[in-house]
Amino acid sequence: MIDKSAIKAVLFDMDGVLVDSEHYMRESAKEALRLWNVEAVDSDFTEFIGAGEDKFVGGVAEKHGVKYVTEMKDIAYKIYGERVSTVNIACDGAKDIVRELKSRGYKTAVCSSADIVKVKINIKSIGLTNDDFDLVLSGSMVERKKPFPDIFLEAAKQLGVNAESCVVIEDAINGIQAAKAASMQNIAVTTSFTREELAEKASPNLIIDKLSELSDAL
């Protein structure tokens, strides 16, 4: 369970939490990788969810015996931006919950393993701006990506709060593991993994099915 009394800051992962983007990013990555004659399938990407696109794209390329180059990711991001510009990828209630929690006095941050170019696309797609958060961090701003705790610890440092005062909202096993490594409370949303998978492989403090459930959870 969650100790509500200890929480001063809410750290949101982006993909799978505030935006339902996995399908679009996966299809964009597949299209990009075909330029290197890599015919990826959906299951190739599962272990890399939440670890940033260097892993999400690069890990799959290497699975197929092709050396990763950052151009693969850059092309995937370009395709992704074009795809999501014409669809609604915001998770239900994302805009409302971010603004509600901030109005209740919580500090809020985006802590995404993705590069800042994708983070900006996603924030805009929700109907928010960087100013709606106290802090926006991307994977390129830390040395090690999730499941390492670096991005969450950096967020706590910049927000001026202790790790124990933070709760992390994640959809991915890598993200929950990173939150635990940072000694932070954590809530998992069943966007990318089932309750059973999250419980077995990550054991979060709380599992919710919809982002709107955060209002009562906190």
WOGI-V814579 format. One record per residue. N is the residue number from 1. RES is the residue in one small letter. PSI is psi in degrees with one decimal (none if undefined). Layout:
[[N:RES:PSI] [N:RES:PSI]]
This chain:
[[1:m:172.4] [2:i:133.6] [3:d:93.0] [4:k:-34.3] [5:s:-21.5] [6:a:-13.3] [7:i:127.0] [8:k:-21.4] [9:a:141.3] [10:v:120.1] [11:l:111.3] [12:f:127.2] [13:d:163.5] [14:m:-68.3] [15:d:124.1] [16:g:-8.4] [17:v:-60.6] [18:l:-27.4] [19:v:142.3] [20:d:81.1] [21:s:-7.0] [22:e:-44.7] [23:h:-45.7] [24:y:-37.5] [25:m:-38.8] [26:r:-45.2] [27:e:-34.9] [28:s:-40.2] [29:a:-41.9] [30:k:-44.8] [31:e:-42.9] [32:a:-43.2] [33:l:-24.3] [34:r:-24.7] [35:l:-18.9] [36:w:18.9] [37:n:30.5] [38:v:119.1] [39:e:86.1] [40:a:154.5] [41:v:162.8] [42:d:-43.6] [43:s:-20.4] [44:d:-28.0] [45:f:-16.7] [46:t:-47.8] [47:e:-15.3] [48:f:1.5] [49:i:128.8] [50:g:-1.5] [51:a:5.0] [52:g:158.2] [53:e:-20.6] [54:d:-34.5] [55:k:-42.1] [56:f:-41.3] [57:v:-50.1] [58:g:-39.2] [59:g:-37.8] [60:v:-41.5] [61:a:-46.3] [62:e:-30.4] [63:k:-33.2] [64:h:11.9] [65:g:19.0] [66:v:128.2] [67:k:132.9] [68:y:133.9] [69:v:147.0] [70:t:-18.4] [71:e:-29.6] [72:m:-46.7] [73:k:-43.3] [74:d:-42.2] [75:i:-39.9] [76:a:-41.6] [77:y:-40.8] [78:k:-46.2] [79:i:-42.4] [80:y:-47.5] [81:g:-40.3] [82:e:-40.5] [83:r:-48.1] [84:v:-7.8] [85:s:-15.7] [86:t:5.8] [87:v:163.4] [88:n:110.9] [89:i:0.2] [90:a:132.9] [91:c:145.3] [92:d:125.5] [93:g:4.7] [94:a:-50.3] [95:k:-44.9] [96:d:-42.7] [97:i:-36.8] [98:v:-46.7] [99:r:-35.7] [100:e:-48.0] [101:l:-38.2] [102:k:-38.6] [103:s:-24.1] [104:r:0.9] [105:g:0.4] [106:y:143.5] [107:k:142.1] [108:t:145.3] [109:a:148.8] [110:v:129.3] [111:c:87.1] [112:s:139.6] [113:s:-13.7] [114:a:163.8] [115:d:160.5] [116:i:-30.2] [117:v:-40.5] [118:k:-37.8] [119:v:-43.3] [120:k:-42.3] [121:i:-45.1] [122:n:-42.7] [123:i:-42.2] [124:k:-37.6] [125:s:-23.7] [126:i:-19.9] [127:g:21.8] [128:l:173.0] [129:t:172.2] [130:n:-29.4] [131:d:-14.8] [132:d:-8.7] [133:f:154.0] [134:d:-22.7] [135:l:141.0] [136:v:119.0] [137:l:140.5] [138:s:168.6] [139:g:-27.9] [140:s:-6.8] [141:m:-2.1] [142:v:158.6] [143:e:-45.1] [144:r:134.7] [145:k:168.7] [146:k:140.1] [147:p:7.9] [148:f:152.1] [149:p:3.0] [150:d:-46.4] [151:i:-34.6] [152:f:-39.2] [153:l:-38.3] [154:e:-38.5] [155:a:-46.2] [156:a:-42.6] [157:k:-48.3] [158:q:-29.7] [159:l:-13.7] [160:g:34.4] [161:v:160.0] [162:n:153.8] [163:a:-37.9] [164:e:-13.7] [165:s:2.9] [166:c:145.4] [167:v:133.5] [168:v:133.4] [169:i:117.1] [170:e:159.0] [171:d:-17.4] [172:a:149.4] [173:i:-43.1] [174:n:-38.6] [175:g:-41.9] [176:i:-39.6] [177:q:-38.3] [178:a:-41.5] [179:a:-42.3] [180:k:-39.7] [181:a:-25.1] [182:a:1.3] [183:s:39.5] [184:m:147.5] [185:q:155.7] [186:n:143.4] [187:i:130.0] [188:a:138.1] [189:v:136.6] [190:t:56.4] [191:t:-44.1] [192:s:-22.3] [193:f:154.9] [194:t:165.7] [195:r:-42.2] [196:e:-43.6] [197:e:-43.7] [198:l:-44.2] [199:a:-42.5] [200:e:-41.4] [201:k:-14.9] [202:a:-26.6] [203:s:59.7] [204:p:163.2] [205:n:-33.0] [206:l:144.3] [207:i:130.5] [208:i:159.2] [209:d:-22.9] [210:k:146.4] [211:l:-31.0] [212:s:-21.5] [213:e:-13.6] [214:l:-32.2] [215:s:-44.2] [216:d:-34.2] [217:a:-30.3] [218:l:none]]
